Amino acid sequence: MPARTPWLGILCGLACALIWGVQAVVSRHGMLVGLSPADVSILRFVAAALVLLPWAARHMRPFPVGGLGWRRGWTMALLIGPFYSLILVGGAYFAPALHSSIISPGLIPVFTAGLVALLTGERPGRMRLIGLVVIVGGIAVFSRDALLEAPSRPDAWIGDLLFVLIALLWSIFGLLARRWGASSIEITAASCILSVPLLAVMAIALPIHMASMPIGELLLQALYQGVIVGVVALYLYSRSVEALGAARATLFLPLVPIMTAASSALLLAEPATSMEMVGMAIVVAGMLIAFRSPSTG
């Protein structure tokens, strides 16, 4: 292996953490300027589908599901497609950007461990279990102001509950993807392209504000959510896994809330409260313990 390969993996992992960290800020910004969750979801999947369409047309047979097949392809589209995005961006309507980057990434390993134990009987190792407990405790501390409906966080508890649902959906998606052995690019292409007809249902059923919004705001959401998050971050994470291995690549995930906290304070003037900072530190510590520990023991 060339000496530069680990450094390439590290750079890809850092860039991916930055992209995911800023995503919550971009979603929150969209809500603050007047876009609806449906607007952002439509822009995201139309842009991603357009970018991925040429690759899928060339490499995926049958188009656009490839080796996934139609049943699995539609399952993925329903799990992480427009309705997933609608819940995620809807959460950003009620809660500050940082809440998305703490609650969802923090609870994904917790829900995943629970589902694995329920379905297979495989128990997490002692240190990983400790890390998961620390994560849950940190999220409880982090969400204290939201749950008590503090004046600084009105209605944030609604967004927090939506982010909990996001973590559960992503955990189910991750387990299915691993069980089916599909490549990340195939899953992304199939789910994005199959999402396009679902967007029509969303456009009919939900408020759409795009016609009254500046073109710059629409391009920001389409390019960032659809292209940078939907395509570029996937490529960077795949390269990081290739260079460093799956276990080491996950060590960049605790950086996501730190990136969100910094960019949210800088770009949105939404600094974290003191209780949220304490909770974030606990969650990040728990994530580090969980990710660095054996899955069983």
N, C-alpha and C positions, 0 to 999 in steps of 0.2 A: 504493500500500500504506500503510495507517495506520501512524503512527510507533510505535504500541504493539505492532505485530505481531512485530517481531524480539524484543522483550522477552518477549512471550508464548511464542514458540518457545524462548527460552533457559530460561524458567521450566519449561516442559513437559519440556525435555531434562534439566534438573537433577532434577526430580521423578522422571523415569523412571530415571535413574541411581541415585537413592536407593532406589527400589523394587527394582530388579534387584540392587543391592548387598546389601540386607537379605534378599533371598530365600534366599541361601545360608545365612544365619544362622538363618532360620526352619526351613529343612530340617534343618540340623544339630541345632537344638533339638528337633525332632520325634524324631530318632534317639536323643538323649540321654535323653528322658523315656520312651522305650519303644515309640514307634510303629515300625511296620515300613515299608520303602520302598513296599510295596503299599498300606498304609493311606494314606500321604500321596498317592500317585498316584490312588487312588480318590476321596479327598476333593477333590483338585484338579479332576479332570475332571467329577465330578458337579456341583460348584458352578459351574464355568464353563459347562457345558452348560445348566444351569437358567437362568443369567443370559442366555445368548445365544439360547436357544430362541425367545423371542417375536420377536426381530429376524429370525432365520433363517426362521421360519414366515411372516413378512410379506414378506420381500425375496428369498428364495432359491428359485428354480424351476429344476429340480426340487428339492424339499426332501430333504435338507439340504445338497446339494452345489452348487447354483446353477451358475454359469458354469464351475466347475471340472470338472464331470462326475463320474461315479461312479468311474472308474479313477483319475483324478488325486486325487479326494477321499480315496479309500482309501490311496493312496500317501502323501499328507500325514499321514493319521492314523497310519500305520505308522511314519513317519519321526519325527514330533514328538508322538505320542500317548502312551498309557500306558507303552509299553515304553521310550520315551525318558525319561519321568519316572522310571521304575523305575531306570534306569541312573544318572540324575542324583542322585536321592535316595540310591540305594545307595552312590554315591561319598561322600556326606556321612556315611554310617555309619562309613567307614574313615578319612576325612581331615578335618581342620579346615575350617571354612567358607571361609576365605580361599583354599584350594586351588582350589575350584570357580570362584571369580571371577578367578583368575589364569590357570589352565591353559586352560579352555574359551574365554573371550573372546580370550585371546592367540593360540591356535592356529587359531581360525576364519578370520582373514584369511590365515594361512599355508596351510591346507588349501584354502581357496577359490582362492588364486592358483595352487596346484599343480594343482588340478582344471581350472581354466580353461586353463592352459598345456597340459595333457594332452589336453583335448577340442577346443580351438580353435586352439592354437598361439600364443595371445596371451601375451606375456611381460610381467611387471611392469617398470615403469620402474626406473632405477638406484637412485633414492632410496627408492622403495617396497621394492625388493629388500633394500636395506640395513636398512630398518626391520624387515622380516620376519626377517632373520638376527639382528638384535638381540633380537627377541622370543624366538626359539628359544634363543639364548644365555641370556637372562634366565630362561626357564623351567627350563633346565638348572641354573642357580644356585639358583633358588627351590626346586627339588625335590631338592636335594642331600641334605638331612637325611632326607627320605622314602626316597630310593633307597638310602641307606646304612643304613636302618632304625635311625636314632638313637633313643635311649630316649624322647625327647620326641615322636617321631612313629612309634610302632609301627603297622605295617600301613597307613600312609598311602600307600604306593606303590600299593596296590590301588585306592584311591580316585582317585589321580592317573591311573592307566591308564584308569579309567572316564570321567574327565573328558576325556581325550584322545579317547575314542570319541564322547563327546558333541559335541566340536568337529567331528569328521568328519561325523556325522549332520546337524548344523546347517548345515554347509557345503553338503552335498548338497541339503538342503531349500532353502537360500537360492538356489542356482543354478536349481533347478527352479521356484521361485516366480517368479524373474525371467524365466525362459524362457517360462513359461506366461502371464505378465502378469496374474495374479490379484491382487485386492485383499487387503490384509492382514486385513481384517475377515471376508471370505469364507473365507479359508484357516483362520482361527482358529475360526470358527463350525462349518465343516464338519468340521475335525479333532477338535474337542471333542465334537460330537454323535455322530460316527461312532465315537468312542472308547468310548462308553458300553457297547456290547455286548462290546467287548474287555475291559472291566473285570470282567465275569463270569468270563472265563477266568482272569484274574489272581487273583480272589478264591478260585477253586477250587484253583488250583495253588500259591499262595504263602501264607505265614503272615499272618493277620489278627489284630491286637491291639486293634482299636477298641472292642470290647465292654468291655474292662477299663480304658479310659482315661477321664479326666475330660472332661466335655462341653466345657469351656473349651479344652482342647488340640485337640479335634477341630474346633471352630469357628475357632480360630486358623489351622490349616492350610487349611481349606476357604475361608475368607474371604481369607486372604493369597495363597495359591498359586492358587486358582481365580478369585477376583474381582479382587483388586488386581493380581496379576501377569498373569493370563490375559486380563483385559478392560481395566482402567484403564491399565496400562502400555502396552498396545497403542494405546489412544486417545491417550495423551500423546505417544508416539513419532511417531504419524502426524501430530499437530498440529505437533510440532517440525519434521518433514520439510516439512510444508506451509509453515511460516513461514520456515524457514531454508534449505531445500534438503537433499537427501539427504547430500551431502558434509559440510556443516557439522553436521548432526544426529549424524553418527557421532563427532564430536569429543567428545561427552559420554561415550562408551563407556569411555575410560581412567579415568573417575571411578569406575566400578563397583567395581574392586578396592579403591580407597581407601575407599569407603563400607563395603565388607565388612570391611576391616581394622579400621576404627574401631568398627563395631557389634559385631564379633566379640569384640574386646577388652573392650568395655563391657558387652555383654549376656551373653556366654558365658564370660568370663574365659579366653579362648584367644588371648593375644597372640602375634603373629608372632615367630619367632626372628630373630636378627640376620641370618642368611643369607637367610631368607625376605624380610626387608625390603629387602636389597640386590637380590635377584632381582626383587621387585615393582617397584622403582624402574627397573630395566633394562627390564622388560617394558612398563611404562607409557611410558617414553621411546621404545621401539620402536614401540608402537601410535601414538603421536603422529606419529612420522616417517612411518609407513606410511599413516595416514589423511590426512595433509596433502600427500602426494605424488601425482603423476599415476599412474594405473593402468598406463600404458604409456609407453615412452620409449626 
